[in-house]
Amino acid sequence: MKTYSITVVKTNNPAILKFETNHLLVHRKNYEYKNIDEAKNSPLAQQLFHLPFIKTIYVSGNFIGLERFDIVAWEDVKDEVAQQLVEYLNAGEPVVIEEETDKKIPVTVYAEVTPNPATMKFVASKKIVGATYEFKNIDEAKNSPLATALFQFPFVKQVFIDENYVSVSKYEVAEWEDITLELRELIRNFIADGKEIVTGNVETVDQKSQEISNTAHETKKDMDDTSLEIIDILEEYVKPAVASDGGNILFKSYEPDSKRVNVILQGACSGCPSSTFTLKNGIETMLKNMMGDRVNEVVAING
């Protein structure tokens, strides 16, 4: 059974908040409800309309958007609403009762090369997961039907899944021109059939990152200011660029004596021949420019 968590995200409209989850809530379409009568197919929306300040409910992918009336401020009620949503979802109650249909979900998937010649990125035209996952073997993939299906191919080495893409790393025994079409079709058909990408509790990349920090006896609460600043820079400037190449980067530790930053590379970045160049000429240079003499070098560990 899945365990849900909620992240509250502000929008450009102060009356609307997004409550993002770590799992997809609906697969076939997006839903909007303006009153309890319109919400007949959504037990969750019906329950939310019992809150007198709820004006409109949006359900899409991995988030629930709520628009409020002006009788309350979100600051006063958002935590209570988030807790209610977490309890509802973790009780296994339905969000939307979607119509059973044999009709395929319209989706396209295209293959995109990455800087790592051993990794190909397969990008979908819709969101497929609500968190980031990495699977290094079929045992780790037991709660991910898509990753399990991909590991049926003997040439698949690792699988990395993020919001709307799947990065597949291969063994040298196969060439991309011989296997790309087959992998792309498997991924596309899997999504088009409405199958769940992750069906149970799977440790996310963010959870692994927290474990790594805890192993180093550090949490954000007791990290030094330099470490926190490095994390912010990596999150804002480096992660989006790395993700576009089908990979991920995690902060591991900062050594104040040597001024060394240790990071972990995942997905397409793990084992990539050009990762050293990227580190030295990209990330290391950026951190030195932004943080001055507090950073001497950046060292990577493949995830």
PyMOL commands that set and color helices and strands:
alter all, ss='L'
color gray80, all
select helices_A, chain A and resi 43-48+74-90+145-150+176-192+205-215+220-222+225-244+275-294
alter helices_A, ss='H'
color red, helices_A
select strands_A, chain A and resi 6-10+16-21+31-33+54-60+63-68+109-113+119-124+133-135+156-162+165-170+247-255+260-267+297-302
alter strands_A, ss='S'
color yellow, strands_A
deselect
rebuild
show_as cartoon
